[in-house]
Amino acid sequence: MSEEVKSPCISVCVLNEDDVCEGCYRTAQEITDWSQLSNEQKQLVMKHVKERFKKLNKHLLL
């Protein structure tokens, strides 16, 4: 059994115009559903989080 995926929440809860949290990069729906998701579903959300972070922070990436 794999280790439980932890929430990426950093307590900076501000949704942008695309309904994505500027703190953890999850959508409002992903945040709402988080506690009910399986570990595999959480891993998929985290994959999307990483993609959103890269897309929204291109100016920070070297």
Backbone bond lengths (Angstrom), bond angles and torsions (degrees), N, CA, C in turn:
res aa  C-N    CA-C-N  psi(-1)  N-CA   C-N-CA  omega(-1)  CA-C   N-CA-C  phi
1 M - - - 1.455 - - 1.528 108.96 -
2 S 1.322 116.79 133.94 1.462 120.38 -179.22 1.527 110.59 -83.40
3 E 1.327 114.33 159.26 1.458 121.10 -179.29 1.525 110.29 -67.44
4 E 1.316 116.07 143.57 1.466 122.02 179.74 1.527 110.40 -60.41
5 V 1.325 116.21 133.08 1.462 121.61 177.48 1.525 107.71 -74.00
6 K 1.312 116.35 125.98 1.466 121.16 -179.39 1.519 110.72 -85.61
7 S 1.300 114.95 150.19 1.460 121.35 177.56 1.528 110.07 -62.55
8 P 1.329 116.96 138.63 1.467 120.36 177.48 1.526 112.77 -83.16
9 C 1.320 117.66 6.14 1.467 121.54 -177.28 1.522 111.41 -58.22
10 I 1.350 115.22 132.35 1.472 120.55 176.05 1.531 109.95 -119.85
11 S 1.305 116.83 18.20 1.473 124.22 178.25 1.522 113.28 61.18
12 V 1.314 116.08 33.96 1.466 123.09 170.98 1.526 104.81 -119.20
13 C 1.317 115.18 80.83 1.467 121.50 -169.37 1.520 111.45 -97.27
14 V 1.329 115.24 87.06 1.456 122.11 179.20 1.525 107.34 -134.28
15 L 1.327 116.39 118.50 1.459 120.13 178.98 1.520 110.15 -87.63
16 N 1.337 116.02 133.78 1.462 120.07 176.97 1.524 109.67 -84.19
17 E 1.321 116.51 -175.20 1.467 121.00 -177.30 1.527 113.31 -64.79
18 D 1.338 117.23 -16.97 1.464 121.37 177.43 1.525 112.38 -95.91
19 D 1.338 117.16 10.16 1.462 123.35 179.35 1.525 112.06 67.47
20 V 1.336 116.14 30.93 1.462 122.67 178.45 1.526 107.78 -111.75
21 C 1.323 116.26 132.18 1.457 121.14 179.46 1.526 109.68 -68.98
22 E 1.326 116.48 131.60 1.458 121.38 -179.35 1.533 112.12 -78.68
23 G 1.318 116.99 -6.40 1.461 120.94 177.14 1.517 113.09 -93.95
24 C 1.339 116.30 -47.51 1.472 119.58 -174.68 1.526 113.96 -114.73
25 Y 1.322 116.37 -8.10 1.480 122.60 177.35 1.526 114.08 67.01
26 R 1.329 116.28 21.65 1.466 119.54 170.92 1.522 108.20 -94.57
27 T 1.326 115.39 154.42 1.456 119.42 173.31 1.525 108.42 -75.61
28 A 1.322 116.21 162.64 1.463 120.39 177.81 1.530 110.25 -57.48
29 Q 1.325 116.77 -38.90 1.469 120.27 179.92 1.530 110.95 -66.75
30 E 1.315 117.52 -40.99 1.465 120.74 178.04 1.524 111.22 -63.38
31 I 1.326 116.61 -38.93 1.457 120.63 177.80 1.524 109.77 -64.06
32 T 1.320 116.23 -46.26 1.464 121.41 -179.86 1.522 111.67 -61.22
33 D 1.314 117.01 -40.85 1.470 122.38 -175.24 1.523 113.73 -83.28
34 W 1.329 119.02 -14.96 1.461 123.24 -168.22 1.526 113.79 -46.51
35 S 1.301 118.49 -50.02 1.468 121.20 -174.37 1.524 112.86 -67.60
36 Q 1.320 117.26 -17.29 1.467 121.18 -179.51 1.533 113.06 -99.00
37 L 1.326 117.27 -6.49 1.464 121.06 -176.79 1.523 111.52 -78.67
38 S 1.315 115.28 149.52 1.466 120.54 172.81 1.531 107.87 -74.66
39 N 1.303 116.47 166.01 1.456 120.80 178.70 1.535 110.92 -59.65
40 E 1.319 116.54 -38.53 1.463 121.23 179.34 1.533 110.44 -65.18
41 Q 1.329 116.37 -40.52 1.462 120.33 178.37 1.529 110.47 -66.65
42 K 1.327 116.92 -38.74 1.465 120.85 177.23 1.524 110.64 -63.47
43 Q 1.330 117.16 -38.24 1.469 120.66 177.44 1.523 110.29 -62.29
44 L 1.320 117.01 -39.56 1.459 121.05 178.13 1.532 110.40 -65.98
45 V 1.332 116.88 -42.71 1.458 120.42 176.59 1.527 109.64 -58.74
46 M 1.330 117.24 -43.47 1.458 121.01 -179.22 1.524 111.47 -63.90
47 K 1.314 117.08 -33.57 1.471 120.79 174.88 1.528 109.31 -62.70
48 H 1.327 116.28 -44.30 1.465 120.80 178.93 1.527 110.64 -66.17
49 V 1.339 116.86 -37.41 1.461 121.62 177.71 1.528 110.20 -58.79
50 K 1.324 116.83 -46.35 1.464 121.12 -179.64 1.530 110.80 -63.03
51 E 1.328 116.69 -39.92 1.464 120.56 178.89 1.528 110.80 -65.82
52 R 1.339 116.45 -42.68 1.472 119.85 178.64 1.526 110.98 -64.51
53 F 1.329 116.68 -41.85 1.456 120.32 179.26 1.525 110.05 -57.43
54 K 1.325 116.51 -47.99 1.468 120.48 -179.75 1.525 111.27 -61.79
55 K 1.322 116.34 -42.81 1.463 120.78 -178.31 1.535 111.11 -66.40
56 L 1.327 116.93 -42.81 1.455 121.07 -175.03 1.527 113.56 -83.71
57 N 1.323 117.06 -10.76 1.469 120.59 -177.33 1.516 112.16 -126.13
58 K 1.319 117.21 34.19 1.466 120.72 179.84 1.521 111.55 -54.20
59 H 1.314 116.38 -34.10 1.465 120.79 -178.62 1.528 112.52 -68.01
60 L 1.342 118.06 -17.01 1.466 121.50 -179.84 1.521 112.67 -93.82
61 L 1.318 116.43 -18.83 1.456 120.48 -174.60 1.518 110.91 -85.49
62 L 1.300 114.98 136.06 1.468 119.90 -179.68 1.511 110.61 -96.07
